[in-house]
Amino acid sequence: MFTIFTDTAGEYRWRLRAANGRIIADSAEGYRSKADCQAGIQLVKTIAPSASVNDETEARSAYGR
C-alpha cells in the first residue's frame, strides 16, 4: 500500500508498505504539490515491473571480495 503524508517542511511524500506493515520504499524527496507526489507513485507503479536488478554481490565475488 502506498501512503501519502506531509513532512515537517510541509512537503508531500509517499511510502510503500508491505503486507506486514514494513516500509519497503519511500519517495526520498519531498514534493511541493500533492499531484507531483501522486505522479511519483504512478511512475514507480509503471516502471517497477520492468526494472532490472543490478546484483553488486555478483560483481564483487568475481574479484574475490
PDBQT receptor file of N, H, CA, C and O in Angstrom, charges set to zero:
ATOM      1  N   MET A   1       0.840  -1.174   0.000  1.00  0.00    +0.000 N 
ATOM      2  CA  MET A   1       0.000   0.000   0.000  1.00  0.00    +0.000 C 
ATOM      3  C   MET A   1       0.881   1.231   0.000  1.00  0.00    +0.000 C 
ATOM      4  O   MET A   1       1.842   1.315   0.765  1.00  0.00    +0.000 OA
ATOM      5  N   PHE A   2       0.553   2.196  -0.864  1.00  0.00    +0.000 N 
ATOM      6  H   PHE A   2      -0.228   2.128  -1.485  1.00  0.00    +0.000 HD
ATOM      7  CA  PHE A   2       1.216   3.494  -0.859  1.00  0.00    +0.000 C 
ATOM      8  C   PHE A   2       0.490   4.409   0.120  1.00  0.00    +0.000 C 
ATOM      9  O   PHE A   2      -0.739   4.420   0.179  1.00  0.00    +0.000 OA
ATOM     10  N   THR A   3       1.253   5.167   0.879  1.00  0.00    +0.000 N 
ATOM     11  H   THR A   3       2.252   5.157   0.832  1.00  0.00    +0.000 HD
ATOM     12  CA  THR A   3       0.701   6.150   1.805  1.00  0.00    +0.000 C 
ATOM     13  C   THR A   3       1.296   7.504   1.465  1.00  0.00    +0.000 C 
ATOM     14  O   THR A   3       2.510   7.627   1.302  1.00  0.00    +0.000 OA
ATOM     15  N   ILE A   4       0.454   8.518   1.357  1.00  0.00    +0.000 N 
ATOM     16  H   ILE A   4      -0.532   8.418   1.489  1.00  0.00    +0.000 HD
ATOM     17  CA  ILE A   4       0.903   9.896   1.131  1.00  0.00    +0.000 C 
ATOM     18  C   ILE A   4       0.797  10.637   2.459  1.00  0.00    +0.000 C 
ATOM     19  O   ILE A   4      -0.198  10.526   3.174  1.00  0.00    +0.000 OA
ATOM     20  N   PHE A   5       1.847  11.395   2.771  1.00  0.00    +0.000 N 
ATOM     21  H   PHE A   5       2.656  11.485   2.190  1.00  0.00    +0.000 HD
ATOM     22  CA  PHE A   5       1.845  12.167   4.018  1.00  0.00    +0.000 C 
ATOM     23  C   PHE A   5       2.626  13.451   3.802  1.00  0.00    +0.000 C 
ATOM     24  O   PHE A   5       3.303  13.598   2.784  1.00  0.00    +0.000 OA
ATOM     25  N   THR A   6       2.543  14.377   4.738  1.00  0.00    +0.000 N 
ATOM     26  H   THR A   6       1.994  14.257   5.565  1.00  0.00    +0.000 HD
ATOM     27  CA  THR A   6       3.340  15.598   4.678  1.00  0.00    +0.000 C 
ATOM     28  C   THR A   6       4.457  15.514   5.709  1.00  0.00    +0.000 C 
ATOM     29  O   THR A   6       4.272  15.001   6.812  1.00  0.00    +0.000 OA
ATOM     30  N   ASP A   7       5.618  16.030   5.323  1.00  0.00    +0.000 N 
ATOM     31  H   ASP A   7       5.768  16.447   4.427  1.00  0.00    +0.000 HD
ATOM     32  CA  ASP A   7       6.767  16.024   6.222  1.00  0.00    +0.000 C 
ATOM     33  C   ASP A   7       6.797  17.311   7.052  1.00  0.00    +0.000 C 
ATOM     34  O   ASP A   7       5.878  18.126   6.969  1.00  0.00    +0.000 OA
ATOM     35  N   THR A   8       7.838  17.491   7.838  1.00  0.00    +0.000 N 
ATOM     36  H   THR A   8       8.585  16.829   7.905  1.00  0.00    +0.000 HD
ATOM     37  CA  THR A   8       7.916  18.661   8.723  1.00  0.00    +0.000 C 
ATOM     38  C   THR A   8       8.063  19.966   7.945  1.00  0.00    +0.000 C 
ATOM     39  O   THR A   8       7.784  21.038   8.482  1.00  0.00    +0.000 OA
ATOM     40  N   ALA A   9       8.498  19.890   6.688  1.00  0.00    +0.000 N 
ATOM     41  H   ALA A   9       8.725  19.019   6.251  1.00  0.00    +0.000 HD
ATOM     42  CA  ALA A   9       8.624  21.087   5.848  1.00  0.00    +0.000 C 
ATOM     43  C   ALA A   9       7.326  21.382   5.098  1.00  0.00    +0.000 C 
ATOM     44  O   ALA A   9       7.243  22.350   4.342  1.00  0.00    +0.000 OA
ATOM     45  N   GLY A  10       6.309  20.533   5.315  1.00  0.00    +0.000 N 
ATOM     46  H   GLY A  10       6.376  19.747   5.929  1.00  0.00    +0.000 HD
ATOM     47  CA  GLY A  10       5.033  20.730   4.650  1.00  0.00    +0.000 C 
ATOM     48  C   GLY A  10       4.975  20.182   3.233  1.00  0.00    +0.000 C 
ATOM     49  O   GLY A  10       4.025  20.449   2.498  1.00  0.00    +0.000 OA
ATOM     50  N   GLU A  11       5.998  19.413   2.849  1.00  0.00    +0.000 N 
ATOM     51  H   GLU A  11       6.770  19.197   3.446  1.00  0.00    +0.000 HD
ATOM     52  CA  GLU A  11       6.013  18.817   1.520  1.00  0.00    +0.000 C 
ATOM     53  C   GLU A  11       5.386  17.420   1.548  1.00  0.00    +0.000 C 
ATOM     54  O   GLU A  11       5.357  16.753   2.582  1.00  0.00    +0.000 OA
ATOM     55  N   TYR A  12       4.893  17.005   0.398  1.00  0.00    +0.000 N 
ATOM     56  H   TYR A  12       4.917  17.547  -0.442  1.00  0.00    +0.000 HD
ATOM     57  CA  TYR A  12       4.257  15.695   0.276  1.00  0.00    +0.000 C 
ATOM     58  C   TYR A  12       5.311  14.622   0.014  1.00  0.00    +0.000 C 
ATOM     59  O   TYR A  12       6.267  14.834  -0.732  1.00  0.00    +0.000 OA
ATOM     60  N   ARG A  13       5.115  13.487   0.635  1.00  0.00    +0.000 N 
ATOM     61  H   ARG A  13       4.338  13.315   1.241  1.00  0.00    +0.000 HD
ATOM     62  CA  ARG A  13       5.992  12.325   0.450  1.00  0.00    +0.000 C 
ATOM     63  C   ARG A  13       5.120  11.081   0.380  1.00  0.00    +0.000 C 
ATOM     64  O   ARG A  13       3.950  11.104   0.760  1.00  0.00    +0.000 OA
ATOM     65  N   TRP A  14       5.715   9.984  -0.115  1.00  0.00    +0.000 N 
ATOM     66  H   TRP A  14       6.666   9.965  -0.424  1.00  0.00    +0.000 HD
ATOM     67  CA  TRP A  14       4.990   8.714  -0.131  1.00  0.00    +0.000 C 
ATOM     68  C   TRP A  14       5.860   7.615   0.457  1.00  0.00    +0.000 C 
ATOM     69  O   TRP A  14       7.089   7.688   0.459  1.00  0.00    +0.000 OA
ATOM     70  N   ARG A  15       5.177   6.600   0.951  1.00  0.00    +0.000 N 
ATOM     71  H   ARG A  15       4.178   6.540   0.949  1.00  0.00    +0.000 HD
ATOM     72  CA  ARG A  15       5.822   5.378   1.445  1.00  0.00    +0.000 C 
ATOM     73  C   ARG A  15       5.078   4.192   0.848  1.00  0.00    +0.000 C 
ATOM     74  O   ARG A  15       3.864   4.235   0.651  1.00  0.00    +0.000 OA
ATOM     75  N   LEU A  16       5.826   3.137   0.567  1.00  0.00    +0.000 N 
ATOM     76  H   LEU A  16       6.812   3.101   0.727  1.00  0.00    +0.000 HD
ATOM     77  CA  LEU A  16       5.230   1.882   0.133  1.00  0.00    +0.000 C 
ATOM     78  C   LEU A  16       5.455   0.874   1.248  1.00  0.00    +0.000 C 
ATOM     79  O   LEU A  16       6.588   0.602   1.642  1.00  0.00    +0.000 OA
ATOM     80  N   ARG A  17       4.352   0.324   1.749  1.00  0.00    +0.000 N 
ATOM     81  H   ARG A  17       3.431   0.545   1.428  1.00  0.00    +0.000 HD
ATOM     82  CA  ARG A  17       4.427  -0.646   2.846  1.00  0.00    +0.000 C 
ATOM     83  C   ARG A  17       4.049  -2.040   2.351  1.00  0.00    +0.000 C 
ATOM     84  O   ARG A  17       3.136  -2.203   1.541  1.00  0.00    +0.000 OA
ATOM     85  N   ALA A  18       4.763  -3.029   2.851  1.00  0.00    +0.000 N 
ATOM     86  H   ALA A  18       5.504  -2.897   3.509  1.00  0.00    +0.000 HD
ATOM     87  CA  ALA A  18       4.455  -4.427   2.557  1.00  0.00    +0.000 C 
ATOM     88  C   ALA A  18       3.220  -4.841   3.351  1.00  0.00    +0.000 C 
ATOM     89  O   ALA A  18       2.735  -4.093   4.201  1.00  0.00    +0.000 OA
ATOM     90  N   ALA A  19       2.726  -6.021   3.070  1.00  0.00    +0.000 N 
ATOM     91  H   ALA A  19       3.119  -6.628   2.381  1.00  0.00    +0.000 HD
ATOM     92  CA  ALA A  19       1.531  -6.527   3.761  1.00  0.00    +0.000 C 
ATOM     93  C   ALA A  19       1.738  -6.599   5.276  1.00  0.00    +0.000 C 
ATOM     94  O   ALA A  19       0.778  -6.483   6.038  1.00  0.00    +0.000 OA
ATOM     95  N   ASN A  20       2.993  -6.791   5.718  1.00  0.00    +0.000 N 
ATOM     96  H   ASN A  20       3.773  -6.885   5.099  1.00  0.00    +0.000 HD
ATOM     97  CA  ASN A  20       3.267  -6.862   7.153  1.00  0.00    +0.000 C 
ATOM     98  C   ASN A  20       3.440  -5.489   7.801  1.00  0.00    +0.000 C 
ATOM     99  O   ASN A  20       3.728  -5.396   8.994  1.00  0.00    +0.000 OA
ATOM    100  N   GLY A  21       3.263  -4.412   7.008  1.00  0.00    +0.000 N 
ATOM    101  H   GLY A  21       3.029  -4.487   6.038  1.00  0.00    +0.000 HD
ATOM    102  CA  GLY A  21       3.352  -3.055   7.545  1.00  0.00    +0.000 C 
ATOM    103  C   GLY A  21       4.716  -2.417   7.459  1.00  0.00    +0.000 C 
ATOM    104  O   GLY A  21       4.863  -1.231   7.755  1.00  0.00    +0.000 OA
ATOM    105  N   ARG A  22       5.714  -3.175   7.064  1.00  0.00    +0.000 N 
ATOM    106  H   ARG A  22       5.595  -4.139   6.824  1.00  0.00    +0.000 HD
ATOM    107  CA  ARG A  22       7.064  -2.618   6.975  1.00  0.00    +0.000 C 
ATOM    108  C   ARG A  22       7.208  -1.737   5.739  1.00  0.00    +0.000 C 
ATOM    109  O   ARG A  22       6.645  -2.031   4.685  1.00  0.00    +0.000 OA
ATOM    110  N   ILE A  23       7.967  -0.656   5.883  1.00  0.00    +0.000 N 
ATOM    111  H   ILE A  23       8.424  -0.417   6.740  1.00  0.00    +0.000 HD
ATOM    112  CA  ILE A  23       8.244   0.241   4.768  1.00  0.00    +0.000 C 
ATOM    113  C   ILE A  23       9.283  -0.427   3.871  1.00  0.00    +0.000 C 
ATOM    114  O   ILE A  23      10.365  -0.795   4.327  1.00  0.00    +0.000 OA
ATOM    115  N   ILE A  24       8.945  -0.578   2.595  1.00  0.00    +0.000 N 
ATOM    116  H   ILE A  24       8.066  -0.280   2.224  1.00  0.00    +0.000 HD
ATOM    117  CA  ILE A  24       9.880  -1.199   1.664  1.00  0.00    +0.000 C 
ATOM    118  C   ILE A  24      10.402  -0.210   0.621  1.00  0.00    +0.000 C 
ATOM    119  O   ILE A  24      11.356  -0.514  -0.095  1.00  0.00    +0.000 OA
ATOM    120  N   ALA A  25       9.793   0.955   0.530  1.00  0.00    +0.000 N 
ATOM    121  H   ALA A  25       9.018   1.202   1.112  1.00  0.00    +0.000 HD
ATOM    122  CA  ALA A  25      10.276   2.010  -0.370  1.00  0.00    +0.000 C 
ATOM    123  C   ALA A  25       9.682   3.342   0.076  1.00  0.00    +0.000 C 
ATOM    124  O   ALA A  25       8.631   3.388   0.716  1.00  0.00    +0.000 OA
ATOM    125  N   ASP A  26      10.376   4.427  -0.275  1.00  0.00    +0.000 N 
ATOM    126  H   ASP A  26      11.230   4.390  -0.794  1.00  0.00    +0.000 HD
ATOM    127  CA  ASP A  26       9.837   5.757   0.015  1.00  0.00    +0.000 C 
ATOM    128  C   ASP A  26      10.276   6.736  -1.053  1.00  0.00    +0.000 C 
ATOM    129  O   ASP A  26      11.139   6.427  -1.875  1.00  0.00    +0.000 OA
ATOM    130  N   SER A  27       9.681   7.915  -1.041  1.00  0.00    +0.000 N 
ATOM    131  H   SER A  27       8.980   8.166  -0.374  1.00  0.00    +0.000 HD
ATOM    132  CA  SER A  27       9.935   8.898  -2.086  1.00  0.00    +0.000 C 
ATOM    133  C   SER A  27      11.337   9.487  -2.022  1.00  0.00    +0.000 C 
ATOM    134  O   SER A  27      11.835   9.960  -3.044  1.00  0.00    +0.000 OA
ATOM    135  N   ALA A  28      11.981   9.481  -0.891  1.00  0.00    +0.000 N 
ATOM    136  H   ALA A  28      11.576   9.097  -0.061  1.00  0.00    +0.000 HD
ATOM    137  CA  ALA A  28      13.338  10.004  -0.695  1.00  0.00    +0.000 C 
ATOM    138  C   ALA A  28      13.450  11.501  -0.981  1.00  0.00    +0.000 C 
ATOM    139  O   ALA A  28      14.533  12.072  -0.860  1.00  0.00    +0.000 OA
ATOM    140  N   GLU A  29      12.362  12.128  -1.353  1.00  0.00    +0.000 N 
ATOM    141  H   GLU A  29      11.482  11.663  -1.451  1.00  0.00    +0.000 HD
ATOM    142  CA  GLU A  29      12.344  13.577  -1.548  1.00  0.00    +0.000 C 
ATOM    143  C   GLU A  29      10.937  14.073  -1.313  1.00  0.00    +0.000 C 
ATOM    144  O   GLU A  29       9.970  13.322  -1.447  1.00  0.00    +0.000 OA
ATOM    145  N   GLY A  30      10.827  15.336  -0.962  1.00  0.00    +0.000 N 
ATOM    146  H   GLY A  30      11.613  15.946  -0.853  1.00  0.00    +0.000 HD
ATOM    147  CA  GLY A  30       9.524  15.940  -0.781  1.00  0.00    +0.000 C 
ATOM    148  C   GLY A  30       9.036  16.567  -2.071  1.00  0.00    +0.000 C 
ATOM    149  O   GLY A  30       9.838  17.011  -2.892  1.00  0.00    +0.000 OA
ATOM    150  N   TYR A  31       7.744  16.605  -2.251  1.00  0.00    +0.000 N 
ATOM    151  H   TYR A  31       7.092  16.244  -1.583  1.00  0.00    +0.000 HD
ATOM    152  CA  TYR A  31       7.117  17.228  -3.413  1.00  0.00    +0.000 C 
ATOM    153  C   TYR A  31       6.315  18.432  -2.944  1.00  0.00    +0.000 C 
ATOM    154  O   TYR A  31       5.649  18.374  -1.910  1.00  0.00    +0.000 OA
ATOM    155  N   ARG A  32       6.376  19.500  -3.685  1.00  0.00    +0.000 N 
ATOM    156  H   ARG A  32       6.917  19.547  -4.524  1.00  0.00    +0.000 HD
ATOM    157  CA  ARG A  32       5.631  20.703  -3.298  1.00  0.00    +0.000 C 
ATOM    158  C   ARG A  32       4.136  20.550  -3.505  1.00  0.00    +0.000 C 
ATOM    159  O   ARG A  32       3.344  21.157  -2.784  1.00  0.00    +0.000 OA
ATOM    160  N   SER A  33       3.741  19.739  -4.487  1.00  0.00    +0.000 N 
ATOM    161  H   SER A  33       4.385  19.245  -5.072  1.00  0.00    +0.000 HD
ATOM    162  CA  SER A  33       2.309  19.549  -4.718  1.00  0.00    +0.000 C 
ATOM    163  C   SER A  33       1.933  18.080  -4.554  1.00  0.00    +0.000 C 
ATOM    164  O   SER A  33       2.734  17.180  -4.810  1.00  0.00    +0.000 OA
ATOM    165  N   LYS A  34       0.711  17.868  -4.127  1.00  0.00    +0.000 N 
ATOM    166  H   LYS A  34       0.060  18.599  -3.920  1.00  0.00    +0.000 HD
ATOM    167  CA  LYS A  34       0.202  16.513  -3.966  1.00  0.00    +0.000 C 
ATOM    168  C   LYS A  34       0.149  15.804  -5.317  1.00  0.00    +0.000 C 
ATOM    169  O   LYS A  34       0.403  14.603  -5.400  1.00  0.00    +0.000 OA
ATOM    170  N   ALA A  35      -0.182  16.548  -6.374  1.00  0.00    +0.000 N 
ATOM    171  H   ALA A  35      -0.388  17.524  -6.307  1.00  0.00    +0.000 HD
ATOM    172  CA  ALA A  35      -0.246  15.959  -7.718  1.00  0.00    +0.000 C 
ATOM    173  C   ALA A  35       1.117  15.422  -8.146  1.00  0.00    +0.000 C 
ATOM    174  O   ALA A  35       1.191  14.363  -8.769  1.00  0.00    +0.000 OA
ATOM    175  N   ASP A  36       2.190  16.133  -7.822  1.00  0.00    +0.000 N 
ATOM    176  H   ASP A  36       2.129  16.993  -7.316  1.00  0.00    +0.000 HD
ATOM    177  CA  ASP A  36       3.530  15.648  -8.151  1.00  0.00    +0.000 C 
ATOM    178  C   ASP A  36       3.866  14.390  -7.363  1.00  0.00    +0.000 C 
ATOM    179  O   ASP A  36       4.504  13.477  -7.887  1.00  0.00    +0.000 OA
ATOM    180  N   CYS A  37       3.444  14.343  -6.121  1.00  0.00    +0.000 N 
ATOM    181  H   CYS A  37       2.926  15.085  -5.695  1.00  0.00    +0.000 HD
ATOM    182  CA  CYS A  37       3.651  13.156  -5.289  1.00  0.00    +0.000 C 
ATOM    183  C   CYS A  37       2.905  11.962  -5.883  1.00  0.00    +0.000 C 
ATOM    184  O   CYS A  37       3.448  10.861  -5.975  1.00  0.00    +0.000 OA
ATOM    185  N   GLN A  38       1.674  12.193  -6.277  1.00  0.00    +0.000 N 
ATOM    186  H   GLN A  38       1.233  13.087  -6.202  1.00  0.00    +0.000 HD
ATOM    187  CA  GLN A  38       0.876  11.122  -6.890  1.00  0.00    +0.000 C 
ATOM    188  C   GLN A  38       1.499  10.672  -8.211  1.00  0.00    +0.000 C 
ATOM    189  O   GLN A  38       1.462   9.487  -8.543  1.00  0.00    +0.000 OA
ATOM    190  N   ALA A  39       2.065  11.606  -8.960  1.00  0.00    +0.000 N 
ATOM    191  H   ALA A  39       2.095  12.569  -8.691  1.00  0.00    +0.000 HD
ATOM    192  CA  ALA A  39       2.743  11.245 -10.210  1.00  0.00    +0.000 C 
ATOM    193  C   ALA A  39       3.969  10.387  -9.926  1.00  0.00    +0.000 C 
ATOM    194  O   ALA A  39       4.274   9.478 -10.698  1.00  0.00    +0.000 OA
ATOM    195  N   GLY A  40       4.671  10.658  -8.838  1.00  0.00    +0.000 N 
ATOM    196  H   GLY A  40       4.423  11.396  -8.211  1.00  0.00    +0.000 HD
ATOM    197  CA  GLY A  40       5.810   9.835  -8.434  1.00  0.00    +0.000 C 
ATOM    198  C   GLY A  40       5.387   8.410  -8.125  1.00  0.00    +0.000 C 
ATOM    199  O   GLY A  40       6.071   7.455  -8.492  1.00  0.00    +0.000 OA
ATOM    200  N   ILE A  41       4.266   8.274  -7.454  1.00  0.00    +0.000 N 
ATOM    201  H   ILE A  41       3.710   9.050  -7.155  1.00  0.00    +0.000 HD
ATOM    202  CA  ILE A  41       3.728   6.944  -7.153  1.00  0.00    +0.000 C 
ATOM    203  C   ILE A  41       3.400   6.219  -8.458  1.00  0.00    +0.000 C 
ATOM    204  O   ILE A  41       3.741   5.047  -8.618  1.00  0.00    +0.000 OA
ATOM    205  N   GLN A  42       2.746   6.903  -9.381  1.00  0.00    +0.000 N 
ATOM    206  H   GLN A  42       2.469   7.855  -9.250  1.00  0.00    +0.000 HD
ATOM    207  CA  GLN A  42       2.392   6.282 -10.660  1.00  0.00    +0.000 C 
ATOM    208  C   GLN A  42       3.635   5.867 -11.441  1.00  0.00    +0.000 C 
ATOM    209  O   GLN A  42       3.633   4.831 -12.104  1.00  0.00    +0.000 OA
ATOM    210  N   LEU A  43       4.686   6.660 -11.367  1.00  0.00    +0.000 N 
ATOM    211  H   LEU A  43       4.688   7.502 -10.828  1.00  0.00    +0.000 HD
ATOM    212  CA  LEU A  43       5.928   6.319 -12.042  1.00  0.00    +0.000 C 
ATOM    213  C   LEU A  43       6.508   5.020 -11.487  1.00  0.00    +0.000 C 
ATOM    214  O   LEU A  43       6.931   4.151 -12.250  1.00  0.00    +0.000 OA
ATOM    215  N   VAL A  44       6.528   4.889 -10.174  1.00  0.00    +0.000 N 
ATOM    216  H   VAL A  44       6.184   5.595  -9.555  1.00  0.00    +0.000 HD
ATOM    217  CA  VAL A  44       7.031   3.662  -9.557  1.00  0.00    +0.000 C 
ATOM    218  C   VAL A  44       6.166   2.467  -9.963  1.00  0.00    +0.000 C 
ATOM    219  O   VAL A  44       6.690   1.400 -10.284  1.00  0.00    +0.000 OA
ATOM    220  N   LYS A  45       4.857   2.645  -9.949  1.00  0.00    +0.000 N 
ATOM    221  H   LYS A  45       4.431   3.511  -9.688  1.00  0.00    +0.000 HD
ATOM    222  CA  LYS A  45       3.955   1.570 -10.362  1.00  0.00    +0.000 C 
ATOM    223  C   LYS A  45       4.205   1.155 -11.817  1.00  0.00    +0.000 C 
ATOM    224  O   LYS A  45       4.105  -0.024 -12.157  1.00  0.00    +0.000 OA
ATOM    225  N   THR A  46       4.526   2.116 -12.659  1.00  0.00    +0.000 N 
ATOM    226  H   THR A  46       4.608   3.074 -12.383  1.00  0.00    +0.000 HD
ATOM    227  CA  THR A  46       4.722   1.854 -14.076  1.00  0.00    +0.000 C 
ATOM    228  C   THR A  46       6.043   1.161 -14.373  1.00  0.00    +0.000 C 
ATOM    229  O   THR A  46       6.078   0.200 -15.142  1.00  0.00    +0.000 OA
ATOM    230  N   ILE A  47       7.139   1.640 -13.769  1.00  0.00    +0.000 N 
ATOM    231  H   ILE A  47       7.111   2.421 -13.144  1.00  0.00    +0.000 HD
ATOM    232  CA  ILE A  47       8.455   1.105 -14.130  1.00  0.00    +0.000 C 
ATOM    233  C   ILE A  47       8.890  -0.098 -13.302  1.00  0.00    +0.000 C 
ATOM    234  O   ILE A  47       9.753  -0.857 -13.742  1.00  0.00    +0.000 OA
ATOM    235  N   ALA A  48       8.324  -0.292 -12.124  1.00  0.00    +0.000 N 
ATOM    236  H   ALA A  48       7.623   0.325 -11.766  1.00  0.00    +0.000 HD
ATOM    237  CA  ALA A  48       8.791  -1.370 -11.255  1.00  0.00    +0.000 C 
ATOM    238  C   ALA A  48       8.679  -2.765 -11.875  1.00  0.00    +0.000 C 
ATOM    239  O   ALA A  48       9.604  -3.560 -11.708  1.00  0.00    +0.000 OA
ATOM    240  N   PRO A  49       7.606  -3.101 -12.576  1.00  0.00    +0.000 N 
ATOM    241  CA  PRO A  49       7.528  -4.460 -13.135  1.00  0.00    +0.000 C 
ATOM    242  C   PRO A  49       8.645  -4.773 -14.131  1.00  0.00    +0.000 C 
ATOM    243  O   PRO A  49       9.025  -5.933 -14.289  1.00  0.00    +0.000 OA
ATOM    244  N   SER A  50       9.173  -3.750 -14.801  1.00  0.00    +0.000 N 
ATOM    245  H   SER A  50       8.864  -2.807 -14.673  1.00  0.00    +0.000 HD
ATOM    246  CA  SER A  50      10.202  -3.997 -15.803  1.00  0.00    +0.000 C 
ATOM    247  C   SER A  50      11.597  -3.576 -15.339  1.00  0.00    +0.000 C 
ATOM    248  O   SER A  50      12.553  -3.643 -16.112  1.00  0.00    +0.000 OA
ATOM    249  N   ALA A  51      11.716  -3.148 -14.097  1.00  0.00    +0.000 N 
ATOM    250  H   ALA A  51      10.939  -3.093 -13.469  1.00  0.00    +0.000 HD
ATOM    251  CA  ALA A  51      13.015  -2.689 -13.601  1.00  0.00    +0.000 C 
ATOM    252  C   ALA A  51      13.994  -3.852 -13.511  1.00  0.00    +0.000 C 
ATOM    253  O   ALA A  51      13.650  -4.939 -13.048  1.00  0.00    +0.000 OA
ATOM    254  N   SER A  52      15.210  -3.604 -13.959  1.00  0.00    +0.000 N 
ATOM    255  H   SER A  52      15.489  -2.721 -14.335  1.00  0.00    +0.000 HD
ATOM    256  CA  SER A  52      16.237  -4.637 -13.881  1.00  0.00    +0.000 C 
ATOM    257  C   SER A  52      16.819  -4.670 -12.466  1.00  0.00    +0.000 C 
ATOM    258  O   SER A  52      16.592  -3.765 -11.663  1.00  0.00    +0.000 OA
ATOM    259  N   VAL A  53      17.565  -5.719 -12.185  1.00  0.00    +0.000 N 
ATOM    260  H   VAL A  53      17.750  -6.454 -12.837  1.00  0.00    +0.000 HD
ATOM    261  CA  VAL A  53      18.221  -5.870 -10.886  1.00  0.00    +0.000 C 
ATOM    262  C   VAL A  53      19.724  -5.883 -11.121  1.00  0.00    +0.000 C 
ATOM    263  O   VAL A  53      20.235  -6.694 -11.893  1.00  0.00    +0.000 OA
ATOM    264  N   ASN A  54      20.421  -4.985 -10.454  1.00  0.00    +0.000 N 
ATOM    265  H   ASN A  54      20.006  -4.326  -9.827  1.00  0.00    +0.000 HD
ATOM    266  CA  ASN A  54      21.875  -4.941 -10.526  1.00  0.00    +0.000 C 
ATOM    267  C   ASN A  54      22.413  -5.579  -9.253  1.00  0.00    +0.000 C 
ATOM    268  O   ASN A  54      22.430  -4.942  -8.199  1.00  0.00    +0.000 OA
ATOM    269  N   ASP A  55      22.849  -6.820  -9.339  1.00  0.00    +0.000 N 
ATOM    270  H   ASP A  55      22.835  -7.337 -10.195  1.00  0.00    +0.000 HD
ATOM    271  CA  ASP A  55      23.337  -7.561  -8.184  1.00  0.00    +0.000 C 
ATOM    272  C   ASP A  55      24.823  -7.288  -8.006  1.00  0.00    +0.000 C 
ATOM    273  O   ASP A  55      25.658  -7.938  -8.635  1.00  0.00    +0.000 OA
ATOM    274  N   GLU A  56      25.150  -6.335  -7.159  1.00  0.00    +0.000 N 
ATOM    275  H   GLU A  56      24.472  -5.807  -6.649  1.00  0.00    +0.000 HD
ATOM    276  CA  GLU A  56      26.545  -5.960  -6.941  1.00  0.00    +0.000 C 
ATOM    277  C   GLU A  56      27.322  -7.019  -6.178  1.00  0.00    +0.000 C 
ATOM    278  O   GLU A  56      28.553  -7.004  -6.192  1.00  0.00    +0.000 OA
ATOM    279  N   THR A  57      26.640  -7.928  -5.520  1.00  0.00    +0.000 N 
ATOM    280  H   THR A  57      25.641  -7.941  -5.508  1.00  0.00    +0.000 HD
ATOM    281  CA  THR A  57      27.359  -9.000  -4.828  1.00  0.00    +0.000 C 
ATOM    282  C   THR A  57      28.008  -9.936  -5.834  1.00  0.00    +0.000 C 
ATOM    283  O   THR A  57      29.060 -10.508  -5.551  1.00  0.00    +0.000 OA
ATOM    284  N   GLU A  58      27.402 -10.102  -7.005  1.00  0.00    +0.000 N 
ATOM    285  H   GLU A  58      26.547  -9.637  -7.235  1.00  0.00    +0.000 HD
ATOM    286  CA  GLU A  58      27.987 -10.936  -8.053  1.00  0.00    +0.000 C 
ATOM    287  C   GLU A  58      29.259 -10.295  -8.591  1.00  0.00    +0.000 C 
ATOM    288  O   GLU A  58      30.248 -10.988  -8.826  1.00  0.00    +0.000 OA
ATOM    289  N   ALA A  59      29.243  -8.989  -8.786  1.00  0.00    +0.000 N 
ATOM    290  H   ALA A  59      28.439  -8.426  -8.595  1.00  0.00    +0.000 HD
ATOM    291  CA  ALA A  59      30.416  -8.293  -9.309  1.00  0.00    +0.000 C 
ATOM    292  C   ALA A  59      31.580  -8.379  -8.329  1.00  0.00    +0.000 C 
ATOM    293  O   ALA A  59      32.723  -8.566  -8.745  1.00  0.00    +0.000 OA
ATOM    294  N   ARG A  60      31.311  -8.247  -7.060  1.00  0.00    +0.000 N 
ATOM    295  H   ARG A  60      30.383  -8.095  -6.722  1.00  0.00    +0.000 HD
ATOM    296  CA  ARG A  60      32.371  -8.318  -6.045  1.00  0.00    +0.000 C 
ATOM    297  C   ARG A  60      32.961  -9.715  -5.973  1.00  0.00    +0.000 C 
ATOM    298  O   ARG A  60      34.175  -9.873  -5.839  1.00  0.00    +0.000 OA
ATOM    299  N   SER A  61      32.103 -10.739  -6.062  1.00  0.00    +0.000 N 
ATOM    300  H   SER A  61      31.117 -10.611  -6.171  1.00  0.00    +0.000 HD
ATOM    301  CA  SER A  61      32.607 -12.088  -5.926  1.00  0.00    +0.000 C 
ATOM    302  C   SER A  61      33.531 -12.453  -7.094  1.00  0.00    +0.000 C 
ATOM    303  O   SER A  61      34.398 -13.317  -6.958  1.00  0.00    +0.000 OA
ATOM    304  N   ALA A  62      33.340 -11.791  -8.241  1.00  0.00    +0.000 N 
ATOM    305  H   ALA A  62      32.636 -11.089  -8.352  1.00  0.00    +0.000 HD
ATOM    306  CA  ALA A  62      34.200 -12.057  -9.399  1.00  0.00    +0.000 C 
ATOM    307  C   ALA A  62      35.632 -11.588  -9.142  1.00  0.00    +0.000 C 
ATOM    308  O   ALA A  62      36.572 -12.081  -9.765  1.00  0.00    +0.000 OA
ATOM    309  N   TYR A  63      35.796 -10.633  -8.221  1.00  0.00    +0.000 N 
ATOM    310  H   TYR A  63      35.033 -10.232  -7.715  1.00  0.00    +0.000 HD
ATOM    311  CA  TYR A  63      37.128 -10.112  -7.893  1.00  0.00    +0.000 C 
ATOM    312  C   TYR A  63      37.647 -10.689  -6.591  1.00  0.00    +0.000 C 
ATOM    313  O   TYR A  63      38.662 -10.226  -6.071  1.00  0.00    +0.000 OA
ATOM    314  N   GLY A  64      36.976 -11.681  -6.064  1.00  0.00    +0.000 N 
ATOM    315  H   GLY A  64      36.151 -12.057  -6.487  1.00  0.00    +0.000 HD
ATOM    316  CA  GLY A  64      37.429 -12.335  -4.849  1.00  0.00    +0.000 C 
ATOM    317  C   GLY A  64      37.202 -11.552  -3.582  1.00  0.00    +0.000 C 
ATOM    318  O   GLY A  64      37.877 -11.788  -2.581  1.00  0.00    +0.000 OA
ATOM    319  N   ARG A  65      36.265 -10.624  -3.602  1.00  0.00    +0.000 N 
ATOM    320  H   ARG A  65      35.716 -10.432  -4.415  1.00  0.00    +0.000 HD
ATOM    321  CA  ARG A  65      35.988  -9.814  -2.403  1.00  0.00    +0.000 C 
ATOM    322  C   ARG A  65      34.838 -10.367  -1.638  1.00  0.00    +0.000 C 
ATOM    323  O   ARG A  65      34.463  -9.816  -0.602  1.00  0.00    +0.000 OA
TER     324      ARG A  65
